[in-house]
């Protein structure tokens, strides 16, 4: 999945308190196994680092880890 750079910039601003974070980079950690995990990324800048996990109802992933559309679903 491609992450919108504007969304990433908003996450970085919230992490750094809205200040200019300086140069930063984003790296996908790995493909998600559960279908409820859209992706995992490590975002790094000077002196800070954060992991961004995007969740949602996906259709992929391992069959044993499929999310349900019902909000009361166990996963």
PDB file of N, H, CA, C and O in Angstrom:
ATOM      1  N   UNK A   1       0.840  -1.181   0.000  1.00  0.00           N
ATOM      2  CA  UNK A   1       0.000   0.000   0.000  1.00  0.00           C
ATOM      3  C   UNK A   1       0.876   1.232   0.000  1.00  0.00           C
ATOM      4  O   UNK A   1       1.883   1.288   0.707  1.00  0.00           O
ATOM      5  N   UNK A   2       0.502   2.202  -0.779  1.00  0.00           N
ATOM      6  H   UNK A   2      -0.316   2.156  -1.353  1.00  0.00           H
ATOM      7  CA  UNK A   2       1.212   3.470  -0.812  1.00  0.00           C
ATOM      8  C   UNK A   2       0.537   4.418   0.172  1.00  0.00           C
ATOM      9  O   UNK A   2      -0.686   4.553   0.180  1.00  0.00           O
ATOM     10  N   UNK A   3       1.339   5.066   0.993  1.00  0.00           N
ATOM     11  H   UNK A   3       2.333   4.957   0.987  1.00  0.00           H
ATOM     12  CA  UNK A   3       0.814   6.001   1.980  1.00  0.00           C
ATOM     13  C   UNK A   3       0.908   7.408   1.411  1.00  0.00           C
ATOM     14  O   UNK A   3       1.933   7.789   0.845  1.00  0.00           O
ATOM     15  N   UNK A   4      -0.157   8.173   1.562  1.00  0.00           N
ATOM     16  H   UNK A   4      -0.989   7.863   2.022  1.00  0.00           H
ATOM     17  CA  UNK A   4      -0.200   9.559   1.098  1.00  0.00           C
ATOM     18  C   UNK A   4       0.822  10.385   1.879  1.00  0.00           C
ATOM     19  O   UNK A   4       0.763  10.429   3.107  1.00  0.00           O
ATOM     20  N   UNK A   5       1.763  11.044   1.185  1.00  0.00           N
ATOM     21  H   UNK A   5       1.812  11.009   0.187  1.00  0.00           H
ATOM     22  CA  UNK A   5       2.775  11.846   1.884  1.00  0.00           C
ATOM     23  C   UNK A   5       2.168  12.934   2.768  1.00  0.00           C
ATOM     24  O   UNK A   5       2.747  13.282   3.798  1.00  0.00           O
ATOM     25  N   UNK A   6       1.017  13.472   2.386  1.00  0.00           N
ATOM     26  H   UNK A   6       0.547  13.190   1.550  1.00  0.00           H
ATOM     27  CA  UNK A   6       0.349  14.481   3.208  1.00  0.00           C
ATOM     28  C   UNK A   6      -0.119  13.905   4.531  1.00  0.00           C
ATOM     29  O   UNK A   6      -0.027  14.563   5.567  1.00  0.00           O
ATOM     30  N   UNK A   7      -0.624  12.666   4.501  1.00  0.00           N
ATOM     31  H   UNK A   7      -0.699  12.131   3.659  1.00  0.00           H
ATOM     32  CA  UNK A   7      -1.038  12.006   5.736  1.00  0.00           C
ATOM     33  C   UNK A   7       0.166  11.730   6.628  1.00  0.00           C
ATOM     34  O   UNK A   7       0.104  11.913   7.844  1.00  0.00           O
ATOM     35  N   UNK A   8       1.266  11.285   6.013  1.00  0.00           N
ATOM     36  H   UNK A   8       1.317  11.136   5.025  1.00  0.00           H
ATOM     37  CA  UNK A   8       2.480  11.048   6.799  1.00  0.00           C
ATOM     38  C   UNK A   8       2.976  12.343   7.423  1.00  0.00           C
ATOM     39  O   UNK A   8       3.394  12.355   8.580  1.00  0.00           O
ATOM     40  N   UNK A   9       2.932  13.431   6.667  1.00  0.00           N
ATOM     41  H   UNK A   9       2.592  13.421   5.726  1.00  0.00           H
ATOM     42  CA  UNK A   9       3.381  14.725   7.193  1.00  0.00           C
ATOM     43  C   UNK A   9       2.518  15.131   8.388  1.00  0.00           C
ATOM     44  O   UNK A   9       3.035  15.682   9.360  1.00  0.00           O
ATOM     45  N   UNK A  10       1.216  14.869   8.330  1.00  0.00           N
ATOM     46  H   UNK A  10       0.796  14.422   7.541  1.00  0.00           H
ATOM     47  CA  UNK A  10       0.333  15.189   9.456  1.00  0.00           C
ATOM     48  C   UNK A  10       0.697  14.361  10.681  1.00  0.00           C
ATOM     49  O   UNK A  10       0.678  14.875  11.799  1.00  0.00           O
ATOM     50  N   UNK A  11       1.027  13.088  10.488  1.00  0.00           N
ATOM     51  H   UNK A  11       1.042  12.671   9.579  1.00  0.00           H
ATOM     52  CA  UNK A  11       1.447  12.230  11.604  1.00  0.00           C
ATOM     53  C   UNK A  11       2.742  12.767  12.206  1.00  0.00           C
ATOM     54  O   UNK A  11       2.876  12.858  13.426  1.00  0.00           O
ATOM     55  N   UNK A  12       3.684  13.117  11.353  1.00  0.00           N
ATOM     56  H   UNK A  12       3.575  13.043  10.362  1.00  0.00           H
ATOM     57  CA  UNK A  12       4.971  13.631  11.830  1.00  0.00           C
ATOM     58  C   UNK A  12       4.756  14.929  12.614  1.00  0.00           C
ATOM     59  O   UNK A  12       5.361  15.116  13.670  1.00  0.00           O
ATOM     60  N   UNK A  13       3.903  15.827  12.112  1.00  0.00           N
ATOM     61  H   UNK A  13       3.412  15.675  11.254  1.00  0.00           H
ATOM     62  CA  UNK A  13       3.634  17.082  12.836  1.00  0.00           C
ATOM     63  C   UNK A  13       3.011  16.804  14.201  1.00  0.00           C
ATOM     64  O   UNK A  13       3.342  17.477  15.178  1.00  0.00           O
ATOM     65  N   UNK A  14       2.110  15.817  14.281  1.00  0.00           N
ATOM     66  H   UNK A  14       1.842  15.270  13.488  1.00  0.00           H
ATOM     67  CA  UNK A  14       1.490  15.521  15.571  1.00  0.00           C
ATOM     68  C   UNK A  14       2.504  14.936  16.559  1.00  0.00           C
ATOM     69  O   UNK A  14       2.423  15.187  17.761  1.00  0.00           O
ATOM     70  N   UNK A  15       3.449  14.162  16.048  1.00  0.00           N
ATOM     71  H   UNK A  15       3.515  13.958  15.071  1.00  0.00           H
ATOM     72  CA  UNK A  15       4.479  13.564  16.907  1.00  0.00           C
ATOM     73  C   UNK A  15       5.427  14.628  17.435  1.00  0.00           C
ATOM     74  O   UNK A  15       5.838  14.593  18.595  1.00  0.00           O
ATOM     75  N   UNK A  16       5.767  15.565  16.575  1.00  0.00           N
ATOM     76  H   UNK A  16       5.433  15.593  15.633  1.00  0.00           H
ATOM     77  CA  UNK A  16       6.763  16.571  16.941  1.00  0.00           C
ATOM     78  C   UNK A  16       6.127  17.842  17.497  1.00  0.00           C
ATOM     79  O   UNK A  16       6.806  18.857  17.654  1.00  0.00           O
ATOM     80  N   UNK A  17       4.844  17.793  17.793  1.00  0.00           N
ATOM     81  H   UNK A  17       4.293  16.968  17.665  1.00  0.00           H
ATOM     82  CA  UNK A  17       4.182  18.946  18.391  1.00  0.00           C
ATOM     83  C   UNK A  17       3.917  20.080  17.413  1.00  0.00           C
ATOM     84  O   UNK A  17       3.794  21.235  17.821  1.00  0.00           O
ATOM     85  N   UNK A  18       3.829  19.763  16.136  1.00  0.00           N
ATOM     86  H   UNK A  18       3.929  18.825  15.805  1.00  0.00           H
ATOM     87  CA  UNK A  18       3.527  20.778  15.134  1.00  0.00           C
ATOM     88  C   UNK A  18       4.728  21.586  14.704  1.00  0.00           C
ATOM     89  O   UNK A  18       4.607  22.480  13.867  1.00  0.00           O
ATOM     90  N   UNK A  19       5.890  21.287  15.265  1.00  0.00           N
ATOM     91  H   UNK A  19       5.989  20.562  15.946  1.00  0.00           H
ATOM     92  CA  UNK A  19       7.100  22.014  14.872  1.00  0.00           C
ATOM     93  C   UNK A  19       7.669  21.413  13.599  1.00  0.00           C
ATOM     94  O   UNK A  19       7.264  20.331  13.172  1.00  0.00           O
ATOM     95  N   UNK A  20       8.601  22.116  13.004  1.00  0.00           N
ATOM     96  H   UNK A  20       8.931  22.995  13.351  1.00  0.00           H
ATOM     97  CA  UNK A  20       9.263  21.601  11.801  1.00  0.00           C
ATOM     98  C   UNK A  20      10.142  20.423  12.199  1.00  0.00           C
ATOM     99  O   UNK A  20      11.118  20.607  12.926  1.00  0.00           O
ATOM    100  N   UNK A  21       9.816  19.207  11.735  1.00  0.00           N
ATOM    101  H   UNK A  21       9.023  19.057  11.144  1.00  0.00           H
ATOM    102  CA  UNK A  21      10.587  18.035  12.154  1.00  0.00           C
ATOM    103  C   UNK A  21      11.929  17.901  11.459  1.00  0.00           C
ATOM    104  O   UNK A  21      12.716  17.021  11.806  1.00  0.00           O
ATOM    105  N   UNK A  22      12.205  18.760  10.482  1.00  0.00           N
ATOM    106  H   UNK A  22      11.565  19.475  10.200  1.00  0.00           H
ATOM    107  CA  UNK A  22      13.424  18.619   9.705  1.00  0.00           C
ATOM    108  C   UNK A  22      13.278  17.452   8.752  1.00  0.00           C
ATOM    109  O   UNK A  22      12.167  16.966   8.541  1.00  0.00           O
ATOM    110  N   UNK A  23      14.368  16.993   8.175  1.00  0.00           N
ATOM    111  H   UNK A  23      15.271  17.388   8.346  1.00  0.00           H
ATOM    112  CA  UNK A  23      14.272  15.870   7.234  1.00  0.00           C
ATOM    113  C   UNK A  23      13.823  14.592   7.939  1.00  0.00           C
ATOM    114  O   UNK A  23      14.243  14.319   9.064  1.00  0.00           O
ATOM    115  N   UNK A  24      12.976  13.817   7.285  1.00  0.00           N
ATOM    116  H   UNK A  24      12.634  14.039   6.371  1.00  0.00           H
ATOM    117  CA  UNK A  24      12.518  12.552   7.838  1.00  0.00           C
ATOM    118  C   UNK A  24      12.329  11.560   6.714  1.00  0.00           C
ATOM    119  O   UNK A  24      12.205  11.934   5.548  1.00  0.00           O
ATOM    120  N   UNK A  25      12.308  10.279   7.081  1.00  0.00           N
ATOM    121  H   UNK A  25      12.409   9.975   8.028  1.00  0.00           H
ATOM    122  CA  UNK A  25      12.149   9.214   6.095  1.00  0.00           C
ATOM    123  C   UNK A  25      11.111   8.212   6.577  1.00  0.00           C
ATOM    124  O   UNK A  25      10.778   8.154   7.761  1.00  0.00           O
ATOM    125  N   UNK A  26      10.614   7.434   5.640  1.00  0.00           N
ATOM    126  H   UNK A  26      10.885   7.482   4.679  1.00  0.00           H
ATOM    127  CA  UNK A  26       9.594   6.435   5.947  1.00  0.00           C
ATOM    128  C   UNK A  26       9.991   5.127   5.278  1.00  0.00           C
ATOM    129  O   UNK A  26      10.362   5.104   4.105  1.00  0.00           O
ATOM    130  N   UNK A  27       9.906   4.026   6.047  1.00  0.00           N
ATOM    131  H   UNK A  27       9.605   4.046   7.001  1.00  0.00           H
ATOM    132  CA  UNK A  27      10.267   2.711   5.531  1.00  0.00           C
ATOM    133  C   UNK A  27       9.189   1.711   5.924  1.00  0.00           C
ATOM    134  O   UNK A  27       8.822   1.624   7.096  1.00  0.00           O
ATOM    135  N   UNK A  28       8.678   0.953   4.952  1.00  0.00           N
ATOM    136  H   UNK A  28       8.977   1.023   4.000  1.00  0.00           H
ATOM    137  CA  UNK A  28       7.713  -0.091   5.274  1.00  0.00           C
ATOM    138  C   UNK A  28       8.425  -1.178   6.063  1.00  0.00           C
ATOM    139  O   UNK A  28       9.501  -1.631   5.671  1.00  0.00           O
ATOM    140  N   UNK A  29       7.828  -1.599   7.178  1.00  0.00           N
ATOM    141  H   UNK A  29       6.954  -1.231   7.497  1.00  0.00           H
ATOM    142  CA  UNK A  29       8.463  -2.594   8.039  1.00  0.00           C
ATOM    143  C   UNK A  29       8.315  -3.987   7.449  1.00  0.00           C
ATOM    144  O   UNK A  29       9.306  -4.700   7.293  1.00  0.00           O
ATOM    145  N   UNK A  30       7.099  -4.381   7.123  1.00  0.00           N
ATOM    146  H   UNK A  30       6.294  -3.801   7.250  1.00  0.00           H
ATOM    147  CA  UNK A  30       6.873  -5.655   6.452  1.00  0.00           C
ATOM    148  C   UNK A  30       5.433  -5.732   6.000  1.00  0.00           C
ATOM    149  O   UNK A  30       4.595  -4.941   6.431  1.00  0.00           O
ATOM    150  N   UNK A  31       5.146  -6.682   5.133  1.00  0.00           N
ATOM    151  H   UNK A  31       5.827  -7.325   4.783  1.00  0.00           H
ATOM    152  CA  UNK A  31       3.768  -6.895   4.708  1.00  0.00           C
ATOM    153  C   UNK A  31       2.956  -7.401   5.889  1.00  0.00           C
ATOM    154  O   UNK A  31       3.430  -8.218   6.679  1.00  0.00           O
ATOM    155  N   UNK A  32       1.748  -6.915   6.000  1.00  0.00           N
ATOM    156  H   UNK A  32       1.363  -6.252   5.358  1.00  0.00           H
ATOM    157  CA  UNK A  32       0.888  -7.301   7.114  1.00  0.00           C
ATOM    158  C   UNK A  32       0.310  -8.696   6.904  1.00  0.00           C
ATOM    159  O   UNK A  32      -0.089  -9.050   5.795  1.00  0.00           O
ATOM    160  N   UNK A  33       0.268  -9.485   7.973  1.00  0.00           N
ATOM    161  H   UNK A  33       0.592  -9.198   8.874  1.00  0.00           H
ATOM    162  CA  UNK A  33      -0.338 -10.818   7.933  1.00  0.00           C
ATOM    163  C   UNK A  33      -1.832 -10.735   8.230  1.00  0.00           C
ATOM    164  O   UNK A  33      -2.629 -11.304   7.485  1.00  0.00           O
ATOM    165  N   UNK A  34      -2.240 -10.036   9.309  1.00  0.00           N
ATOM    166  H   UNK A  34      -1.592  -9.574   9.915  1.00  0.00           H
ATOM    167  CA  UNK A  34      -3.680  -9.934   9.592  1.00  0.00           C
ATOM    168  C   UNK A  34      -4.355  -9.009   8.583  1.00  0.00           C
ATOM    169  O   UNK A  34      -3.762  -8.014   8.167  1.00  0.00           O
ATOM    170  N   UNK A  35      -5.579  -9.323   8.190  1.00  0.00           N
ATOM    171  H   UNK A  35      -6.061 -10.132   8.528  1.00  0.00           H
ATOM    172  CA  UNK A  35      -6.270  -8.487   7.209  1.00  0.00           C
ATOM    173  C   UNK A  35      -6.699  -7.149   7.793  1.00  0.00           C
ATOM    174  O   UNK A  35      -7.005  -6.229   7.034  1.00  0.00           O
ATOM    175  N   UNK A  36      -6.731  -7.007   9.108  1.00  0.00           N
ATOM    176  H   UNK A  36      -6.483  -7.754   9.725  1.00  0.00           H
ATOM    177  CA  UNK A  36      -7.099  -5.735   9.726  1.00  0.00           C
ATOM    178  C   UNK A  36      -5.910  -4.771   9.764  1.00  0.00           C
ATOM    179  O   UNK A  36      -6.099  -3.583  10.027  1.00  0.00           O
ATOM    180  N   UNK A  37      -4.713  -5.246   9.512  1.00  0.00           N
ATOM    181  H   UNK A  37      -4.560  -6.210   9.298  1.00  0.00           H
ATOM    182  CA  UNK A  37      -3.543  -4.381   9.466  1.00  0.00           C
ATOM    183  C   UNK A  37      -3.238  -4.084   8.009  1.00  0.00           C
ATOM    184  O   UNK A  37      -2.818  -4.962   7.255  1.00  0.00           O
ATOM    185  N   UNK A  38      -3.455  -2.830   7.625  1.00  0.00           N
ATOM    186  H   UNK A  38      -3.795  -2.117   8.238  1.00  0.00           H
ATOM    187  CA  UNK A  38      -3.218  -2.424   6.248  1.00  0.00           C
ATOM    188  C   UNK A  38      -1.725  -2.285   5.991  1.00  0.00           C
ATOM    189  O   UNK A  38      -1.251  -2.601   4.900  1.00  0.00           O
ATOM    190  N   UNK A  39      -0.981  -1.814   6.985  1.00  0.00           N
ATOM    191  H   UNK A  39      -1.366  -1.557   7.872  1.00  0.00           H
ATOM    192  CA  UNK A  39       0.457  -1.686   6.829  1.00  0.00           C
ATOM    193  C   UNK A  39       1.139  -1.178   8.081  1.00  0.00           C
ATOM    194  O   UNK A  39       0.499  -0.613   8.968  1.00  0.00           O
ATOM    195  N   UNK A  40       2.458  -1.386   8.147  1.00  0.00           N
ATOM    196  H   UNK A  40       2.979  -1.845   7.427  1.00  0.00           H
ATOM    197  CA  UNK A  40       3.308  -0.923   9.247  1.00  0.00           C
ATOM    198  C   UNK A  40       4.511  -0.195   8.662  1.00  0.00           C
ATOM    199  O   UNK A  40       5.189  -0.711   7.774  1.00  0.00           O
ATOM    200  N   UNK A  41       4.770   1.009   9.167  1.00  0.00           N
ATOM    201  H   UNK A  41       4.219   1.428   9.888  1.00  0.00           H
ATOM    202  CA  UNK A  41       5.895   1.792   8.683  1.00  0.00           C
ATOM    203  C   UNK A  41       6.675   2.369   9.844  1.00  0.00           C
ATOM    204  O   UNK A  41       6.100   2.694  10.882  1.00  0.00           O
ATOM    205  N   UNK A  42       7.994   2.500   9.675  1.00  0.00           N
ATOM    206  H   UNK A  42       8.461   2.236   8.832  1.00  0.00           H
ATOM    207  CA  UNK A  42       8.836   3.213  10.638  1.00  0.00           C
ATOM    208  C   UNK A  42       9.140   4.567  10.001  1.00  0.00           C
ATOM    209  O   UNK A  42       9.622   4.655   8.872  1.00  0.00           O
ATOM    210  N   UNK A  43       8.840   5.620  10.765  1.00  0.00           N
ATOM    211  H   UNK A  43       8.448   5.548  11.683  1.00  0.00           H
ATOM    212  CA  UNK A  43       9.112   6.980  10.324  1.00  0.00           C
ATOM    213  C   UNK A  43      10.190   7.529  11.259  1.00  0.00           C
ATOM    214  O   UNK A  43      10.049   7.479  12.481  1.00  0.00           O
ATOM    215  N   UNK A  44      11.274   8.057  10.665  1.00  0.00           N
ATOM    216  H   UNK A  44      11.388   8.098   9.672  1.00  0.00           H
ATOM    217  CA  UNK A  44      12.412   8.532  11.459  1.00  0.00           C
ATOM    218  C   UNK A  44      12.809   9.940  11.056  1.00  0.00           C
ATOM    219  O   UNK A  44      12.700  10.342   9.898  1.00  0.00           O
ATOM    220  N   UNK A  45      13.270  10.664  12.050  1.00  0.00           N
ATOM    221  H   UNK A  45      13.359  10.337  12.991  1.00  0.00           H
ATOM    222  CA  UNK A  45      13.832  11.986  11.822  1.00  0.00           C
ATOM    223  C   UNK A  45      14.973  12.193  12.785  1.00  0.00           C
ATOM    224  O   UNK A  45      15.395  11.262  13.471  1.00  0.00           O
ATOM    225  N   UNK A  46      15.474  13.413  12.836  1.00  0.00           N
ATOM    226  H   UNK A  46      15.130  14.169  12.278  1.00  0.00           H
ATOM    227  CA  UNK A  46      16.589  13.717  13.731  1.00  0.00           C
ATOM    228  C   UNK A  46      16.195  13.606  15.192  1.00  0.00           C
ATOM    229  O   UNK A  46      15.504  14.484  15.709  1.00  0.00           O
ATOM    230  N   UNK A  47      16.619  12.545  15.871  1.00  0.00           N
ATOM    231  H   UNK A  47      17.179  11.831  15.451  1.00  0.00           H
ATOM    232  CA  UNK A  47      16.356  12.370  17.289  1.00  0.00           C
ATOM    233  C   UNK A  47      15.006  11.779  17.637  1.00  0.00           C
ATOM    234  O   UNK A  47      14.665  11.710  18.818  1.00  0.00           O
ATOM    235  N   UNK A  48      14.220  11.348  16.658  1.00  0.00           N
ATOM    236  H   UNK A  48      14.496  11.404  15.699  1.00  0.00           H
ATOM    237  CA  UNK A  48      12.923  10.744  16.967  1.00  0.00           C
ATOM    238  C   UNK A  48      12.629   9.634  15.964  1.00  0.00           C
ATOM    239  O   UNK A  48      13.176   9.598  14.862  1.00  0.00           O
ATOM    240  N   UNK A  49      11.745   8.730  16.384  1.00  0.00           N
ATOM    241  H   UNK A  49      11.300   8.759  17.279  1.00  0.00           H
ATOM    242  CA  UNK A  49      11.333   7.601  15.556  1.00  0.00           C
ATOM    243  C   UNK A  49       9.957   7.144  16.040  1.00  0.00           C
ATOM    244  O   UNK A  49       9.672   7.187  17.237  1.00  0.00           O
ATOM    245  N   UNK A  50       9.119   6.715  15.126  1.00  0.00           N
ATOM    246  H   UNK A  50       9.351   6.680  14.154  1.00  0.00           H
ATOM    247  CA  UNK A  50       7.791   6.246  15.478  1.00  0.00           C
ATOM    248  C   UNK A  50       7.384   5.139  14.510  1.00  0.00           C
ATOM    249  O   UNK A  50       7.825   5.112  13.361  1.00  0.00           O
ATOM    250  N   UNK A  51       6.541   4.229  14.984  1.00  0.00           N
ATOM    251  H   UNK A  51       6.183   4.251  15.917  1.00  0.00           H
ATOM    252  CA  UNK A  51       5.967   3.206  14.118  1.00  0.00           C
ATOM    253  C   UNK A  51       4.518   3.588  13.864  1.00  0.00           C
ATOM    254  O   UNK A  51       3.761   3.843  14.801  1.00  0.00           O
ATOM    255  N   UNK A  52       4.139   3.627  12.603  1.00  0.00           N
ATOM    256  H   UNK A  52       4.754   3.420  11.842  1.00  0.00           H
ATOM    257  CA  UNK A  52       2.775   3.943  12.204  1.00  0.00           C
ATOM    258  C   UNK A  52       2.105   2.663  11.740  1.00  0.00           C
ATOM    259  O   UNK A  52       2.585   1.994  10.826  1.00  0.00           O
ATOM    260  N   UNK A  53       0.992   2.329  12.377  1.00  0.00           N
ATOM    261  H   UNK A  53       0.601   2.873  13.120  1.00  0.00           H
ATOM    262  CA  UNK A  53       0.214   1.156  11.994  1.00  0.00           C
ATOM    263  C   UNK A  53      -1.127   1.656  11.477  1.00  0.00           C
ATOM    264  O   UNK A  53      -1.846   2.367  12.178  1.00  0.00           O
ATOM    265  N   UNK A  54      -1.457   1.283  10.257  1.00  0.00           N
ATOM    266  H   UNK A  54      -0.873   0.705   9.687  1.00  0.00           H
ATOM    267  CA  UNK A  54      -2.732   1.662   9.662  1.00  0.00           C
ATOM    268  C   UNK A  54      -3.642   0.443   9.713  1.00  0.00           C
ATOM    269  O   UNK A  54      -3.294  -0.625   9.209  1.00  0.00           O
ATOM    270  N   UNK A  55      -4.815   0.613  10.328  1.00  0.00           N
ATOM    271  H   UNK A  55      -5.097   1.481  10.737  1.00  0.00           H
ATOM    272  CA  UNK A  55      -5.763  -0.489  10.446  1.00  0.00           C
ATOM    273  C   UNK A  55      -7.019  -0.187   9.641  1.00  0.00           C
ATOM    274  O   UNK A  55      -7.381   0.970   9.430  1.00  0.00           O
ATOM    275  N   UNK A  56      -7.662  -1.236   9.206  1.00  0.00           N
ATOM    276  H   UNK A  56      -7.368  -2.177   9.378  1.00  0.00           H
ATOM    277  CA  UNK A  56      -8.896  -1.121   8.447  1.00  0.00           C
ATOM    278  C   UNK A  56      -9.372  -2.508   8.065  1.00  0.00           C
ATOM    279  O   UNK A  56      -8.671  -3.496   8.285  1.00  0.00           O
ATOM    280  N   UNK A  57     -10.548  -2.579   7.500  1.00  0.00           N
ATOM    281  H   UNK A  57     -11.117  -1.777   7.321  1.00  0.00           H
ATOM    282  CA  UNK A  57     -11.098  -3.864   7.091  1.00  0.00           C
ATOM    283  C   UNK A  57     -10.535  -4.228   5.730  1.00  0.00           C
ATOM    284  O   UNK A  57     -10.984  -3.716   4.705  1.00  0.00           O
ATOM    285  N   UNK A  58      -9.557  -5.108   5.723  1.00  0.00           N
ATOM    286  H   UNK A  58      -9.192  -5.524   6.556  1.00  0.00           H
ATOM    287  CA  UNK A  58      -8.947  -5.560   4.484  1.00  0.00           C
ATOM    288  C   UNK A  58      -9.452  -6.929   4.091  1.00  0.00           C
ATOM    289  O   UNK A  58     -10.079  -7.630   4.885  1.00  0.00           O
ATOM    290  N   UNK A  59      -9.174  -7.297   2.868  1.00  0.00           N
ATOM    291  H   UNK A  59      -8.665  -6.727   2.222  1.00  0.00           H
ATOM    292  CA  UNK A  59      -9.607  -8.606   2.389  1.00  0.00           C
ATOM    293  C   UNK A  59      -8.441  -9.571   2.245  1.00  0.00           C
ATOM    294  O   UNK A  59      -8.648 -10.764   2.026  1.00  0.00           O
ATOM    295  N   UNK A  60      -7.220  -9.070   2.365  1.00  0.00           N
ATOM    296  H   UNK A  60      -7.051  -8.101   2.544  1.00  0.00           H
ATOM    297  CA  UNK A  60      -6.047  -9.923   2.204  1.00  0.00           C
ATOM    298  C   UNK A  60      -5.617 -10.517   3.521  1.00  0.00           C
ATOM    299  O   UNK A  60      -6.411 -10.658   4.451  1.00  0.00           O
ATOM    300  N   UNK A  61      -4.362 -10.859   3.584  1.00  0.00           N
ATOM    301  H   UNK A  61      -3.717 -10.745   2.829  1.00  0.00           H
ATOM    302  CA  UNK A  61      -3.807 -11.418   4.803  1.00  0.00           C
ATOM    303  C   UNK A  61      -4.001 -12.916   4.903  1.00  0.00           C
ATOM    304  O   UNK A  61      -4.636 -13.538   4.053  1.00  0.00           O
ATOM    305  N   UNK A  62      -3.452 -13.470   5.937  1.00  0.00           N
ATOM    306  H   UNK A  62      -2.936 -12.964   6.628  1.00  0.00           H
ATOM    307  CA  UNK A  62      -3.508 -14.910   6.171  1.00  0.00           C
ATOM    308  C   UNK A  62      -4.944 -15.316   6.504  1.00  0.00           C
ATOM    309  O   UNK A  62      -5.616 -14.599   7.246  1.00  0.00           O
ATOM    310  N   UNK A  63      -5.437 -16.442   5.981  1.00  0.00           N
ATOM    311  H   UNK A  63      -4.892 -17.025   5.378  1.00  0.00           H
ATOM    312  CA  UNK A  63      -6.817 -16.873   6.232  1.00  0.00           C
ATOM    313  C   UNK A  63      -7.161 -17.039   7.714  1.00  0.00           C
ATOM    314  O   UNK A  63      -8.321 -16.876   8.093  1.00  0.00           O
ATOM    315  N   UNK A  64      -6.186 -17.358   8.553  1.00  0.00           N
ATOM    316  H   UNK A  64      -5.244 -17.491   8.245  1.00  0.00           H
ATOM    317  CA  UNK A  64      -6.452 -17.539   9.983  1.00  0.00           C
ATOM    318  C   UNK A  64      -6.582 -16.210  10.724  1.00  0.00           C
ATOM    319  O   UNK A  64      -6.964 -16.185  11.895  1.00  0.00           O
ATOM    320  N   UNK A  65      -6.266 -15.103  10.044  1.00  0.00           N
ATOM    321  H   UNK A  65      -5.955 -15.123   9.094  1.00  0.00           H
ATOM    322  CA  UNK A  65      -6.277 -13.793  10.696  1.00  0.00           C
ATOM    323  C   UNK A  65      -7.159 -12.796   9.955  1.00  0.00           C
ATOM    324  O   UNK A  65      -6.804 -11.621   9.853  1.00  0.00           O
ATOM    325  N   UNK A  66      -8.293 -13.236   9.442  1.00  0.00           N
ATOM    326  H   UNK A  66      -8.581 -14.190   9.525  1.00  0.00           H
ATOM    327  CA  UNK A  66      -9.208 -12.364   8.718  1.00  0.00           C
ATOM    328  C   UNK A  66     -10.059 -11.556   9.688  1.00  0.00           C
ATOM    329  O   UNK A  66     -10.605 -12.092  10.653  1.00  0.00           O
ATOM    330  N   UNK A  67     -10.160 -10.287   9.424  1.00  0.00           N
ATOM    331  H   UNK A  67      -9.717  -9.851   8.641  1.00  0.00           H
ATOM    332  CA  UNK A  67     -11.010  -9.406  10.228  1.00  0.00           C
ATOM    333  C   UNK A  67     -12.454  -9.565   9.789  1.00  0.00           C
ATOM    334  O   UNK A  67     -12.724  -9.951   8.652  1.00  0.00           O
ATOM    335  N   UNK A  68     -13.376  -9.270  10.685  1.00  0.00           N
ATOM    336  H   UNK A  68     -13.156  -8.957  11.609  1.00  0.00           H
ATOM    337  CA  UNK A  68     -14.795  -9.338  10.360  1.00  0.00           C
ATOM    338  C   UNK A  68     -15.388  -7.954  10.185  1.00  0.00           C
ATOM    339  O   UNK A  68     -14.927  -7.003  10.816  1.00  0.00           O
ATOM    340  N   UNK A  69     -16.400  -7.821   9.343  1.00  0.00           N
ATOM    341  H   UNK A  69     -16.774  -8.594   8.830  1.00  0.00           H
ATOM    342  CA  UNK A  69     -17.056  -6.541   9.113  1.00  0.00           C
ATOM    343  C   UNK A  69     -17.891  -6.110  10.319  1.00  0.00           C
ATOM    344  O   UNK A  69     -18.131  -4.918  10.507  1.00  0.00           O
ATOM    345  N   UNK A  70     -18.331  -7.058  11.130  1.00  0.00           N
ATOM    346  H   UNK A  70     -18.136  -8.027  10.978  1.00  0.00           H
ATOM    347  CA  UNK A  70     -19.129  -6.767  12.318  1.00  0.00           C
ATOM    348  C   UNK A  70     -18.225  -6.117  13.371  1.00  0.00           C
ATOM    349  O   UNK A  70     -17.173  -6.664  13.700  1.00  0.00           O
ATOM    350  N   UNK A  71     -18.624  -4.954  13.902  1.00  0.00           N
ATOM    351  H   UNK A  71     -19.479  -4.509  13.634  1.00  0.00           H
ATOM    352  CA  UNK A  71     -17.795  -4.270  14.894  1.00  0.00           C
ATOM    353  C   UNK A  71     -17.581  -5.070  16.160  1.00  0.00           C
ATOM    354  O   UNK A  71     -16.656  -4.784  16.919  1.00  0.00           O
ATOM    355  N   UNK A  72     -18.423  -6.074  16.406  1.00  0.00           N
ATOM    356  H   UNK A  72     -19.175  -6.307  15.789  1.00  0.00           H
ATOM    357  CA  UNK A  72     -18.248  -6.936  17.572  1.00  0.00           C
ATOM    358  C   UNK A  72     -17.404  -8.171  17.300  1.00  0.00           C
ATOM    359  O   UNK A  72     -17.246  -9.028  18.170  1.00  0.00           O
ATOM    360  N   UNK A  73     -16.853  -8.260  16.073  1.00  0.00           N
ATOM    361  H   UNK A  73     -16.981  -7.564  15.367  1.00  0.00           H
ATOM    362  CA  UNK A  73     -16.021  -9.409  15.698  1.00  0.00           C
ATOM    363  C   UNK A  73     -14.822  -9.510  16.632  1.00  0.00           C
ATOM    364  O   UNK A  73     -14.267  -8.488  17.034  1.00  0.00           O
ATOM    365  N   UNK A  74     -14.424 -10.708  16.976  1.00  0.00           N
ATOM    366  H   UNK A  74     -14.875 -11.538  16.649  1.00  0.00           H
ATOM    367  CA  UNK A  74     -13.330 -10.911  17.927  1.00  0.00           C
ATOM    368  C   UNK A  74     -12.018 -10.289  17.469  1.00  0.00           C
ATOM    369  O   UNK A  74     -11.178  -9.914  18.287  1.00  0.00           O
ATOM    370  N   UNK A  75     -11.849 -10.183  16.148  1.00  0.00           N
ATOM    371  H   UNK A  75     -12.531 -10.487  15.483  1.00  0.00           H
ATOM    372  CA  UNK A  75     -10.594  -9.632  15.668  1.00  0.00           C
ATOM    373  C   UNK A  75     -10.862  -8.302  15.000  1.00  0.00           C
ATOM    374  O   UNK A  75      -9.933  -7.655  14.517  1.00  0.00           O
TER     375      UNK A  75
END
